[in-house]
Amino acid sequence: MPLDAANVAELIELCRAQIERNCEHLGRLDSAIGDGDHGANMRRGLEAVHRERAEISALPLPAALERIGLVLVMSIGGAAGPLYGTLLMELGRGLAGGETPPPSAPLRIAPADFAAALAQAVAAVARRGRSGPGDKTLLDVLYPVQVEIARHAAPARIAACARDAAQATQMMLARRGRASYLGARSVGHEDPGASSCALLATTICQYFQEHAPS
């Protein structure tokens, strides 16, 4: 579906509300294997983006994504800010390779172009975090979601994949971040970054499913 300013503003609000509803849950996950502040950090970041939603949604989508990424870098503490920021800034830069429409015009992105830009953005997150598959990070959600998007899967399928991928981190041994200090004791706990990533991916997928052309 084409994305216009209203769609971007609605997605920002839905993502903010999703993180607000799950702030305590994310905090509990992080308390088990980290410092317990992931929920509060994500809420602060999404609220900062929400405060700028009018200016952000007026931008062409690639520039809007870059701006959201920058706001998240500046407002989310810990490792999550740079990782989420890198994802969105690189995605915006990747999508900017094509023709840039006027800010008020809906932007149509070919699925293959979006999949290619997302693949580059996920690779940039991996480089930034010096992480890979199975390290028990948000990448363990991003990688399978990226694969499903490249396959042109339906939004419901992508959302289910994100949820399953986050849950699968429970049985992984943390190899990056504060959780890695726990060694084997990190097994049995869902990674909070993977969980927040799945929540946001699910929210976006549900929006696209509900607004898909009939």
C-alpha positions in Angstrom: 0.0 0.0 0.0 1.2 3.6 -0.6 2.2 5.5 2.5 1.1 9.1 3.0 1.6 11.5 5.9 -1.5 10.3 7.7 -0.3 6.7 7.5 3.1 7.5 9.0 1.5 9.5 11.8 -0.9 6.7 12.6 1.9 4.1 12.7 4.0 6.3 15.0 1.0 6.5 17.4 0.3 2.8 17.2 4.0 1.9 17.9 4.1 4.4 20.8 0.9 2.9 22.3 2.2 -0.7 21.9 5.4 0.0 23.8 3.5 1.9 26.5 1.2 -1.1 27.0 4.2 -3.4 27.2 6.6 -1.2 29.1 6.5 -3.1 32.3 6.7 -6.5 30.5 9.8 -5.4 28.7 11.2 -4.1 32.0 10.6 -7.5 33.6 12.3 -9.3 30.8 15.3 -7.0 31.0 15.5 -7.3 34.8 16.0 -11.1 34.4 19.1 -10.8 32.2 20.0 -7.1 32.1 19.6 -3.8 34.0 15.9 -3.7 33.8 15.5 -0.4 31.9 14.6 -1.6 28.4 10.9 -0.9 28.7 11.5 2.6 30.1 14.1 3.3 27.5 11.9 2.2 24.6 8.9 4.2 26.0 11.1 7.3 26.2 12.3 6.8 22.6 8.8 6.3 21.2 7.4 9.2 23.1 10.2 11.4 21.7 9.3 10.3 18.2 5.6 10.8 18.9 6.2 14.4 20.0 7.7 15.1 16.6 5.1 13.1 14.6 3.7 16.1 12.8 7.1 17.2 11.5 8.2 13.6 10.8 5.1 12.6 8.9 5.3 15.7 6.7 8.7 14.4 5.3 9.1 11.9 2.4 9.1 8.4 3.8 12.9 7.9 3.5 13.7 11.2 5.3 11.0 10.4 7.9 12.7 7.0 8.7 16.0 8.7 9.0 14.6 11.3 11.3 12.9 8.7 13.5 16.2 6.8 13.7 18.1 9.9 14.8 15.5 10.7 17.4 15.7 7.1 18.8 19.5 7.3 18.9 19.3 10.5 20.9 16.5 9.4 23.3 16.9 5.6 24.0 19.6 4.7 26.4 21.7 1.6 26.4 22.5 -0.5 23.3 18.9 -0.3 21.9 19.1 3.3 20.8 22.0 2.9 18.4 20.7 -0.4 17.1 17.1 0.8 16.4 18.5 4.1 15.1 20.9 2.4 12.7 18.1 0.2 11.4 15.8 3.1 10.6 18.4 5.5 9.3 19.9 2.9 7.0 16.5 1.8 5.8 15.6 5.4 5.0 18.9 5.9 3.2 18.3 2.7 1.2 14.8 3.7 0.2 16.1 7.2 -0.8 17.9 5.7 -3.7 14.9 6.0 -6.0 12.8 9.0 -7.0 11.8 11.2 -4.1 8.2 12.3 -4.3 6.9 15.6 -2.8 6.3 15.3 0.9 2.5 15.3 0.6 2.4 12.6 -2.0 1.9 8.9 -1.0 5.1 6.9 -1.6 4.8 3.6 -3.5 7.8 1.3 -2.8 8.3 -1.9 -4.9 8.4 -4.9 -2.5 11.8 -5.9 -4.0 13.2 -2.5 -3.3 12.0 -2.5 0.3 13.3 -6.0 0.9 16.8 -5.0 -0.5 16.9 -1.8 1.6 15.8 -3.8 4.7 18.5 -6.4 4.1 21.1 -3.6 4.0 19.7 -2.0 7.1 19.8 -5.3 9.1 23.4 -5.9 8.0 24.2 -2.5 9.3 22.7 -3.3 12.7 24.7 -6.5 12.8 27.9 -4.5 12.1 27.0 -1.9 14.7 26.2 -4.5 17.4 29.0 -6.9 16.3 26.3 -9.6 16.5 24.9 -12.3 14.3 22.2 -15.0 14.3 21.7 -16.8 17.6 23.4 -14.2 19.8 20.1 -13.5 21.6 19.5 -10.0 20.3 16.9 -8.1 18.3 18.7 -9.5 15.2 17.1 -12.8 16.0 13.8 -11.2 15.1 15.1 -9.0 12.3 16.7 -11.8 10.3 13.6 -14.1 9.9 11.4 -11.1 9.4 13.7 -9.9 6.6 13.5 -13.4 5.0 9.7 -13.4 5.1 9.5 -9.9 3.6 11.9 -11.0 0.8 9.5 -13.8 0.1 6.6 -11.3 -0.1 4.8 -13.0 2.8 1.5 -11.7 4.0 1.6 -9.3 7.0 -0.1 -11.9 9.2 2.7 -14.4 8.4 5.4 -11.8 9.1 3.9 -10.9 12.4 3.6 -14.5 13.5 7.2 -15.1 12.4 8.3 -12.1 14.6 6.5 -13.4 17.7 7.9 -16.9 17.2 11.4 -15.6 16.7 11.3 -13.5 19.9 10.0 -16.5 21.9 12.8 -18.6 20.4 15.4 -16.4 22.1 14.4 -18.0 25.4 16.5 -21.0 24.7 19.5 -19.1 23.3 22.7 -18.4 25.2 23.4 -14.7 25.3 26.6 -13.8 23.5 26.4 -10.0 23.4 25.6 -7.3 25.9 25.1 -7.4 29.7 23.1 -10.7 29.4 26.3 -12.4 28.1 27.8 -12.0 31.6 25.3 -14.5 32.9 26.5 -17.3 30.7 24.3 -20.3 30.9 21.9 -18.5 33.3 20.8 -16.4 30.3 19.1 -19.4 28.9 15.4 -19.6 29.7 14.7 -15.9 29.4 13.3 -14.1 26.3 15.6 -11.3 25.1 14.0 -7.9 25.8 15.3 -6.4 22.6 13.9 -9.2 20.5 10.6 -8.8 22.3 10.3 -5.1 21.7 11.3 -5.7 18.0 8.6 -8.3 17.7 6.0 -6.0 19.3 6.9 -3.2 16.8 7.0 -5.5 13.8 3.6 -7.0 14.8 2.0 -3.6 15.2 3.2 -2.5 11.7 2.1 -5.7 10.1 -1.4 -5.5 11.7 -1.7 -1.9 10.3 -0.8 -3.0 6.8 -3.2 -6.0 7.1 -6.1 -3.8 8.2 -5.4 -1.2 5.5 -4.6 -3.5 2.6 -6.5 -2.7 -0.6 -9.6 -4.9 -0.8 
